[in-house]
């Protein structure tokens, strides 16, 4: 069936195209036509048009290479890995990559849409950590040409030694030009790039000479329980920010490990752990806590007790290396808002209080010098104040309110107001015991009632049945007396004493602080 109405044909064509886009939503082919209307009807008039369009493509990724050059300086090279996941080849195109998260959208302009807002978690749930290597990842295979020539192990050893003695100079690369746009960095490739459909390319965007760097040891118990990582510490001396990404570390033409380059702004310092240091052992299991009352305040039926919490953590560190290096120790803290003292202790030496202590998100970072074949202890003392509030109320007062006060500070036990409150509390406890006894008596009488009713049910009008009926009446009268007279009287007396205790507790004032 074919319609002859042009309007209907146009709508059918639009519906078909819309369905095609649903089947192949990522298609990058665009069909278009240009209609030119001329006022002069000149057949030789030529119209030109330029089409610019955007298509969703895979996000680019960054990959770093940290290479030690021939003059012992480190070179940080960054490559943008660009994936062409479209259906067309990119031939001789100029590539630009942007740091950050640009927003892409597409919609049918003829259809009204209500956008759904996404939930964005702006706090990172996990911190960036070092990459722990498997042993075989550090091992490097022999060069393929050496294996083909059948060289002996000795000959290969001489060849490697010769390379270490005179390392080759790194070739320069033509990196992209970088410009800052708002809070983003834009990297424009200098030369055209061709990337086939569903293929990838690496575009150099960074070639940063780090100059002299530090080799440090970094210990974090969450990364490894008793070994530190060997790290390269450097300062971002460039004028651009570094994006977070994986990095391979190459020293003397040998791959020695991998790490993560964190997001780093200019002038900021980064520490890159890349291999486990087996010559140093750390034991951080020595812990102790001390708790001491430093103040007690009581007013308006509320007590506030403040304790000083002193947490002591000792790290035992031993090294069998002949090299002295700087050691960076990350200490996790339960409450990093307090004060901290770090002391370095060696046998036959005076303790040294360490000054290079800075805060991290989860605790503190401490720096010190680890000497060759050294054995030392780092004693960390954290001090925090911890306050506890305990309220005394009519409805649900804390039974241990006064016991806690006396336990916290024995001097308060001699206060006459406190003694009066404790005596009233004891009277309330006695009335509570009386009430529990009466309730227990009711439960016993209930059981006796059930037994008497069963006996009466199986008996007759003999002497025993008459006695059971009399006993049942006596039990019932006793239960009525307890429920309607004795228990209400005990509860009334307990409420009266409780009111006196509440007034006495409200008027209680005590203020003590450690000198």
GIKA-V108496 format. One record per residue. N is the residue number from 1. RES is the residue in one small letter. D_FIRST is the distance of its C-alpha to the first C-alpha in Angstrom with 1 decimal. Layout:
n:N res:RES d_first:D_FIRST
n:N res:RES d_first:D_FIRST
//
This chain:
n:1 res:x d_first:0.0
n:2 res:x d_first:3.8
n:3 res:x d_first:6.7
n:4 res:x d_first:9.9
n:5 res:x d_first:12.3
n:6 res:x d_first:14.4
n:7 res:x d_first:15.6
n:8 res:x d_first:12.4
n:9 res:x d_first:11.6
n:10 res:x d_first:15.2
n:11 res:x d_first:15.0
n:12 res:x d_first:12.1
n:13 res:x d_first:14.3
n:14 res:x d_first:17.3
n:15 res:x d_first:16.1
n:16 res:x d_first:15.3
n:17 res:x d_first:18.8
n:18 res:x d_first:20.4
n:19 res:x d_first:19.3
n:20 res:x d_first:20.5
n:21 res:x d_first:23.8
n:22 res:x d_first:24.1
n:23 res:x d_first:23.9
n:24 res:x d_first:26.3
n:25 res:x d_first:28.3
n:26 res:x d_first:31.1
n:27 res:x d_first:29.3
n:28 res:x d_first:31.4
n:29 res:x d_first:29.2
n:30 res:x d_first:28.4
n:31 res:x d_first:26.0
n:32 res:x d_first:27.0
n:33 res:x d_first:27.2
n:34 res:x d_first:29.9
n:35 res:x d_first:29.6
n:36 res:x d_first:33.0
n:37 res:x d_first:34.0
n:38 res:x d_first:37.3
n:39 res:x d_first:39.6
n:40 res:x d_first:41.3
n:41 res:x d_first:38.3
n:42 res:x d_first:40.3
n:43 res:x d_first:38.3
n:44 res:x d_first:40.8
n:45 res:x d_first:40.4
n:46 res:x d_first:39.4
n:47 res:x d_first:38.1
n:48 res:x d_first:38.7
n:49 res:x d_first:37.1
n:50 res:x d_first:38.2
n:51 res:x d_first:35.9
n:52 res:x d_first:37.6
n:53 res:x d_first:35.9
n:54 res:x d_first:37.1
n:55 res:x d_first:35.8
n:56 res:x d_first:37.3
n:57 res:x d_first:39.7
n:58 res:x d_first:42.3
n:59 res:x d_first:45.5
n:60 res:x d_first:48.4
n:61 res:x d_first:51.5
n:62 res:x d_first:55.1
n:63 res:x d_first:57.6
n:64 res:x d_first:61.3
n:65 res:x d_first:64.1
n:66 res:x d_first:67.7
n:67 res:x d_first:69.9
n:68 res:x d_first:73.7
n:69 res:x d_first:74.6
n:70 res:x d_first:77.8
n:71 res:x d_first:79.9
n:72 res:x d_first:79.1
n:73 res:x d_first:76.8
n:74 res:x d_first:73.4
n:75 res:x d_first:70.1
n:76 res:x d_first:67.0
n:77 res:x d_first:63.8
n:78 res:x d_first:60.4
n:79 res:x d_first:57.0
n:80 res:x d_first:53.6
n:81 res:x d_first:51.2
n:82 res:x d_first:47.8
n:83 res:x d_first:44.7
n:84 res:x d_first:41.7
n:85 res:x d_first:39.0
n:86 res:x d_first:36.1
n:87 res:x d_first:33.9
n:88 res:x d_first:35.6
n:89 res:x d_first:39.2
n:90 res:x d_first:41.6
n:91 res:x d_first:43.5
n:92 res:x d_first:46.6
n:93 res:x d_first:45.7
n:94 res:x d_first:48.3
n:95 res:x d_first:48.5
n:96 res:x d_first:49.8
n:97 res:x d_first:50.3
n:98 res:x d_first:51.2
n:99 res:x d_first:53.4
n:100 res:x d_first:52.3
n:101 res:x d_first:48.9
n:102 res:x d_first:46.6
n:103 res:x d_first:43.7
n:104 res:x d_first:40.1
n:105 res:x d_first:37.2
n:106 res:x d_first:33.5
n:107 res:x d_first:31.3
n:108 res:x d_first:28.2
n:109 res:x d_first:29.8
n:110 res:x d_first:27.3
n:111 res:x d_first:28.1
n:112 res:x d_first:31.6
n:113 res:x d_first:33.4
n:114 res:x d_first:36.8
n:115 res:x d_first:38.7
n:116 res:x d_first:40.5
n:117 res:x d_first:44.0
n:118 res:x d_first:45.3
n:119 res:x d_first:48.8
n:120 res:x d_first:51.0
n:121 res:x d_first:54.3
n:122 res:x d_first:56.5
n:123 res:x d_first:59.4
n:124 res:x d_first:59.4
n:125 res:x d_first:60.0
n:126 res:x d_first:61.5
n:127 res:x d_first:63.9
n:128 res:x d_first:63.5
n:129 res:x d_first:65.7
n:130 res:x d_first:67.1
n:131 res:x d_first:65.5
n:132 res:x d_first:67.8
n:133 res:x d_first:67.8
n:134 res:x d_first:68.0
n:135 res:x d_first:71.0
n:136 res:x d_first:69.1
n:137 res:x d_first:67.1
n:138 res:x d_first:70.4
n:139 res:x d_first:71.3
n:140 res:x d_first:70.5
n:141 res:x d_first:69.9
n:142 res:x d_first:72.0
n:143 res:x d_first:70.6
n:144 res:x d_first:68.6
n:145 res:x d_first:70.8
n:146 res:x d_first:73.9
n:147 res:x d_first:72.7
n:148 res:x d_first:71.8
n:149 res:x d_first:75.2
n:150 res:x d_first:76.9
n:151 res:x d_first:79.1
n:152 res:x d_first:81.5
n:153 res:x d_first:81.4
n:154 res:x d_first:84.4
n:155 res:x d_first:82.9
n:156 res:x d_first:79.8
n:157 res:x d_first:81.9
n:158 res:x d_first:83.8
n:159 res:x d_first:80.6
n:160 res:x d_first:79.3
n:161 res:x d_first:82.6
n:162 res:x d_first:82.6
n:163 res:x d_first:79.2
n:164 res:x d_first:80.5
n:165 res:x d_first:83.5
n:166 res:x d_first:81.6
n:167 res:x d_first:78.1
n:168 res:x d_first:75.6
n:169 res:x d_first:74.5
n:170 res:x d_first:71.0
n:171 res:x d_first:68.7
n:172 res:x d_first:67.3
n:173 res:x d_first:63.6
n:174 res:x d_first:61.6
n:175 res:x d_first:60.3
n:176 res:x d_first:57.7
n:177 res:x d_first:58.9
n:178 res:x d_first:59.0
n:179 res:x d_first:58.6
n:180 res:x d_first:58.8
n:181 res:x d_first:56.0
n:182 res:x d_first:56.9
n:183 res:x d_first:57.6
n:184 res:x d_first:55.6
n:185 res:x d_first:56.6
n:186 res:x d_first:54.3
n:187 res:x d_first:55.0
n:188 res:x d_first:53.7
n:189 res:x d_first:53.9
n:190 res:x d_first:56.0
n:191 res:x d_first:54.2
n:192 res:x d_first:50.6
n:193 res:x d_first:49.2
n:194 res:x d_first:46.5
n:195 res:x d_first:44.8
n:196 res:x d_first:42.2
n:197 res:x d_first:39.2
n:198 res:x d_first:40.3
n:199 res:x d_first:43.9
n:200 res:x d_first:46.8
n:201 res:x d_first:49.7
n:202 res:x d_first:53.1
n:203 res:x d_first:54.1
n:204 res:x d_first:57.8
n:205 res:x d_first:58.2
n:206 res:x d_first:61.7
n:207 res:x d_first:65.1
n:208 res:x d_first:67.8
n:209 res:x d_first:71.4
n:210 res:x d_first:72.8
n:211 res:x d_first:76.4
n:212 res:x d_first:78.8
n:213 res:x d_first:77.4
n:214 res:x d_first:79.1
n:215 res:x d_first:78.9
n:216 res:x d_first:79.2
n:217 res:x d_first:78.9
n:218 res:x d_first:76.7
n:219 res:x d_first:77.0
n:220 res:x d_first:74.6
n:221 res:x d_first:75.1
n:222 res:x d_first:71.4
n:223 res:x d_first:70.6
n:224 res:x d_first:73.5
n:225 res:x d_first:76.3
n:226 res:x d_first:79.3
n:227 res:x d_first:78.3
n:228 res:x d_first:77.5
n:229 res:x d_first:75.0
n:230 res:x d_first:76.0
n:231 res:x d_first:74.3
n:232 res:x d_first:74.0
n:233 res:x d_first:74.6
n:234 res:x d_first:73.7
n:235 res:x d_first:73.2
n:236 res:x d_first:70.0
n:237 res:x d_first:71.7
n:238 res:x d_first:68.6
n:239 res:x d_first:67.1
n:240 res:x d_first:63.8
n:241 res:x d_first:62.8
n:242 res:x d_first:62.0
n:243 res:x d_first:58.9
n:244 res:x d_first:59.3
n:245 res:x d_first:58.5
n:246 res:x d_first:59.8
n:247 res:x d_first:62.7
n:248 res:x d_first:64.4
n:249 res:x d_first:68.2
n:250 res:x d_first:69.8
n:251 res:x d_first:73.6
n:252 res:x d_first:75.4
n:253 res:x d_first:72.2
n:254 res:x d_first:71.8
n:255 res:x d_first:69.1
n:256 res:x d_first:71.1
n:257 res:x d_first:68.5
n:258 res:x d_first:65.5
n:259 res:x d_first:65.3
n:260 res:x d_first:63.2
n:261 res:x d_first:63.8
n:262 res:x d_first:63.5
n:263 res:x d_first:62.2
n:264 res:x d_first:65.2
n:265 res:x d_first:65.9
n:266 res:x d_first:68.4
n:267 res:x d_first:72.0
n:268 res:x d_first:71.0
n:269 res:x d_first:72.4
n:270 res:x d_first:70.4
n:271 res:x d_first:71.7
n:272 res:x d_first:69.8
n:273 res:x d_first:70.9
n:274 res:x d_first:70.0
n:275 res:x d_first:72.3
n:276 res:x d_first:74.5
n:277 res:x d_first:78.2
n:278 res:x d_first:80.2
n:279 res:x d_first:83.6
n:280 res:x d_first:83.6
n:281 res:x d_first:83.7
n:282 res:x d_first:83.1
n:283 res:x d_first:84.1
n:284 res:x d_first:83.0
n:285 res:x d_first:83.7
n:286 res:x d_first:86.9
n:287 res:x d_first:86.0
n:288 res:x d_first:88.0
n:289 res:x d_first:87.5
n:290 res:x d_first:90.3
n:291 res:x d_first:90.0
n:292 res:x d_first:92.6
n:293 res:x d_first:92.9
n:294 res:x d_first:93.6
n:295 res:x d_first:93.3
n:296 res:x d_first:93.2
n:297 res:x d_first:92.6
n:298 res:x d_first:92.8
n:299 res:x d_first:92.2
n:300 res:x d_first:90.6
n:301 res:x d_first:90.0
n:302 res:x d_first:88.0
n:303 res:x d_first:89.3
n:304 res:x d_first:87.9
n:305 res:x d_first:89.0
n:306 res:x d_first:88.4
n:307 res:x d_first:88.8
n:308 res:x d_first:89.1
n:309 res:x d_first:87.0
n:310 res:x d_first:88.2
n:311 res:x d_first:86.0
n:312 res:x d_first:87.6
n:313 res:x d_first:85.6
n:314 res:x d_first:87.4
n:315 res:x d_first:85.8
n:316 res:x d_first:87.9
n:317 res:x d_first:87.0
n:318 res:x d_first:88.5
n:319 res:x d_first:87.9
n:320 res:x d_first:89.1
n:321 res:x d_first:87.8
n:322 res:x d_first:90.2
n:323 res:x d_first:88.0
n:324 res:x d_first:88.3
n:325 res:x d_first:85.0
n:326 res:x d_first:83.8
n:327 res:x d_first:82.4
n:328 res:x d_first:79.7
n:329 res:x d_first:79.6
n:330 res:x d_first:76.8
n:331 res:x d_first:78.2
n:332 res:x d_first:75.9
n:333 res:x d_first:77.3
n:334 res:x d_first:76.6
n:335 res:x d_first:77.5
n:336 res:x d_first:77.6
n:337 res:x d_first:78.6
n:338 res:x d_first:82.3
n:339 res:x d_first:84.9
n:340 res:x d_first:85.4
n:341 res:x d_first:88.3
n:342 res:x d_first:88.0
n:343 res:x d_first:91.1
n:344 res:x d_first:91.6
n:345 res:x d_first:94.4
n:346 res:x d_first:96.0
n:347 res:x d_first:99.1
n:348 res:x d_first:102.3
n:349 res:x d_first:100.6
n:350 res:x d_first:100.4
n:351 res:x d_first:97.1
n:352 res:x d_first:94.9
n:353 res:x d_first:92.6
n:354 res:x d_first:89.3
n:355 res:x d_first:88.0
n:356 res:x d_first:84.7
n:357 res:x d_first:82.7
n:358 res:x d_first:79.3
n:359 res:x d_first:76.7
n:360 res:x d_first:73.3
n:361 res:x d_first:70.5
n:362 res:x d_first:72.0
n:363 res:x d_first:75.7
n:364 res:x d_first:78.0
n:365 res:x d_first:78.3
n:366 res:x d_first:81.8
n:367 res:x d_first:83.0
n:368 res:x d_first:86.3
n:369 res:x d_first:87.8
n:370 res:x d_first:87.9
n:371 res:x d_first:90.8
n:372 res:x d_first:91.2
n:373 res:x d_first:91.9
n:374 res:x d_first:91.9
n:375 res:x d_first:92.2
n:376 res:x d_first:91.7
n:377 res:x d_first:90.5
n:378 res:x d_first:88.3
n:379 res:x d_first:89.2
n:380 res:x d_first:86.7
n:381 res:x d_first:87.8
n:382 res:x d_first:85.3
n:383 res:x d_first:86.6
n:384 res:x d_first:84.5
n:385 res:x d_first:85.4
n:386 res:x d_first:83.8
n:387 res:x d_first:84.3
n:388 res:x d_first:84.0
n:389 res:x d_first:83.9
n:390 res:x d_first:85.2
n:391 res:x d_first:85.3
n:392 res:x d_first:87.6
n:393 res:x d_first:86.0
n:394 res:x d_first:86.9
n:395 res:x d_first:83.9
n:396 res:x d_first:83.3
n:397 res:x d_first:86.1
n:398 res:x d_first:86.5
n:399 res:x d_first:89.4
n:400 res:x d_first:90.3
n:401 res:x d_first:90.5
n:402 res:x d_first:94.3
n:403 res:x d_first:94.5
n:404 res:x d_first:92.2
n:405 res:x d_first:94.4
n:406 res:x d_first:97.5
n:407 res:x d_first:95.9
n:408 res:x d_first:94.6
n:409 res:x d_first:98.0
n:410 res:x d_first:101.2
n:411 res:x d_first:102.9
n:412 res:x d_first:100.8
n:413 res:x d_first:102.3
n:414 res:x d_first:105.6
n:415 res:x d_first:104.1
n:416 res:x d_first:105.5
n:417 res:x d_first:102.2
n:418 res:x d_first:100.4
n:419 res:x d_first:103.1
n:420 res:x d_first:102.7
n:421 res:x d_first:98.9
n:422 res:x d_first:99.4
n:423 res:x d_first:101.9
n:424 res:x d_first:99.5
n:425 res:x d_first:96.8
n:426 res:x d_first:99.2
n:427 res:x d_first:99.8
n:428 res:x d_first:96.1
n:429 res:x d_first:95.8
n:430 res:x d_first:98.6
n:431 res:x d_first:96.9
n:432 res:x d_first:93.7
n:433 res:x d_first:95.6
n:434 res:x d_first:97.2
n:435 res:x d_first:93.8
n:436 res:x d_first:92.5
n:437 res:x d_first:95.5
n:438 res:x d_first:95.0
n:439 res:x d_first:91.4
n:440 res:x d_first:92.5
n:441 res:x d_first:95.1
n:442 res:x d_first:92.4
n:443 res:x d_first:90.4
n:444 res:x d_first:93.6
n:445 res:x d_first:94.4
n:446 res:x d_first:90.9
n:447 res:x d_first:91.4
n:448 res:x d_first:94.8
n:449 res:x d_first:93.3
n:450 res:x d_first:90.7
n:451 res:x d_first:93.6
n:452 res:x d_first:95.8
n:453 res:x d_first:93.1
n:454 res:x d_first:92.5
n:455 res:x d_first:96.2
n:456 res:x d_first:96.5
n:457 res:x d_first:93.6
n:458 res:x d_first:95.3
n:459 res:x d_first:98.8
n:460 res:x d_first:100.8
n:461 res:x d_first:103.4
n:462 res:x d_first:106.0
n:463 res:x d_first:107.7
n:464 res:x d_first:105.1
n:465 res:x d_first:102.2
n:466 res:x d_first:104.2
n:467 res:x d_first:104.9
n:468 res:x d_first:101.2
n:469 res:x d_first:100.3
n:470 res:x d_first:102.9
n:471 res:x d_first:101.6
n:472 res:x d_first:98.1
n:473 res:x d_first:99.3
n:474 res:x d_first:101.1
n:475 res:x d_first:98.1
n:476 res:x d_first:96.0
n:477 res:x d_first:98.6
n:478 res:x d_first:98.7
n:479 res:x d_first:95.0
n:480 res:x d_first:95.0
n:481 res:x d_first:97.8
n:482 res:x d_first:96.0
n:483 res:x d_first:92.7
n:484 res:x d_first:94.0
n:485 res:x d_first:97.2
n:486 res:x d_first:97.7
n:487 res:x d_first:94.2
n:488 res:x d_first:93.7
n:489 res:x d_first:97.2
n:490 res:x d_first:96.4
n:491 res:x d_first:93.1
n:492 res:x d_first:94.8
n:493 res:x d_first:97.5
n:494 res:x d_first:94.9
n:495 res:x d_first:92.9
n:496 res:x d_first:96.2
n:497 res:x d_first:97.2
n:498 res:x d_first:93.6
n:499 res:x d_first:93.9
n:500 res:x d_first:97.2
n:501 res:x d_first:95.8
n:502 res:x d_first:92.8
n:503 res:x d_first:95.1
n:504 res:x d_first:97.4
n:505 res:x d_first:94.5
n:506 res:x d_first:93.2
n:507 res:x d_first:96.6
n:508 res:x d_first:96.9
n:509 res:x d_first:96.9
n:510 res:x d_first:97.5
n:511 res:x d_first:96.8
n:512 res:x d_first:97.6
n:513 res:x d_first:96.7
n:514 res:x d_first:97.9
n:515 res:x d_first:100.5
//
